[in-house]
Amino acid sequence: MSILSFLLGEKRKSASVAKERLQLIIAHERAAGRAPADYLPALQRDLVAVISKYVKITNNDIRVHIECQEDLEVLEVKIEIPQT
């Protein structure tokens, strides 16, 4: 976010805000030296709460998983959205 957009109060899309928050959570967890699985249940609950504002889903409709590939960690989120 630039200083100009901060001062002018530019409205940001919720997807970009959520992405930044997720990046901060992951960076914080890595810096703390905790196992990555510690925050996955809370992350899943938060995602269900946000998505439920727009589409009717339950905890069973979303899966959050971290996979280690060489020197990378891949966060995979699968969401089943019911057809209307």
C-alpha positions in Angstrom: 0.0 0.0 0.0 1.4 3.4 -1.0 1.4 6.4 1.3 -0.8 8.3 -1.1 -3.5 5.5 -1.1 -3.2 5.4 2.7 -3.8 9.1 3.0 -6.6 9.2 0.5 -8.3 6.2 2.0 -8.4 4.1 -1.1 -10.6 1.1 -0.6 -8.8 -2.2 -1.1 -10.4 -5.4 -2.3 -11.0 -8.0 0.5 -9.0 -10.6 -1.5 -5.8 -8.5 -1.4 -6.3 -7.8 2.3 -6.9 -11.5 3.1 -3.8 -12.4 1.0 -1.6 -9.9 2.9 -2.9 -11.2 6.3 -2.2 -14.8 5.4 1.3 -13.9 4.3 1.8 -12.1 7.7 0.5 -15.1 9.6 2.8 -17.5 7.8 5.8 -15.2 8.2 5.1 -14.8 11.9 4.7 -18.6 12.4 8.0 -19.3 10.6 9.8 -16.7 12.7 8.4 -18.1 15.9 9.8 -21.6 14.9 6.5 -23.3 15.4 5.2 -26.2 13.4 3.1 -25.0 10.5 0.1 -27.1 11.4 -0.5 -25.1 14.6 -2.5 -22.4 12.9 -4.3 -24.5 10.2 -7.5 -25.1 12.2 -7.9 -21.4 13.1 -7.1 -20.4 9.5 -9.8 -22.8 8.3 -12.4 -21.4 10.7 -11.5 -17.8 9.6 -11.8 -18.8 5.9 -15.2 -20.4 6.5 -16.4 -17.3 8.3 -15.4 -15.0 5.5 -16.6 -17.1 2.7 -19.9 -17.7 4.5 -20.7 -14.0 4.1 -21.1 -14.6 0.3 -21.8 -18.3 -0.1 -23.4 -20.8 2.2 -20.7 -23.3 3.2 -19.8 -25.4 6.2 -16.6 -26.6 7.8 -16.8 -29.8 5.8 -16.7 -27.8 2.5 -13.2 -26.5 3.0 -9.8 -28.2 3.4 -6.6 -26.4 4.3 -3.3 -28.3 3.9 0.4 -27.5 4.0 2.8 -29.5 1.8 6.6 -29.2 2.0 8.3 -29.3 -1.4 12.1 -29.1 -1.2 12.7 -25.7 0.4 9.2 -24.4 -0.1 6.0 -24.7 1.8 2.8 -24.8 -0.3 -0.5 -23.8 1.3 -3.4 -25.5 -0.4 -7.0 -24.5 0.2 -9.8 -26.4 -1.4 -13.3 -25.0 -1.2 -16.4 -26.9 -2.4 -19.0 -24.3 -3.3 -22.5 -25.7 -3.7 -24.3 -25.0 -7.0 -27.3 -22.8 -6.9 
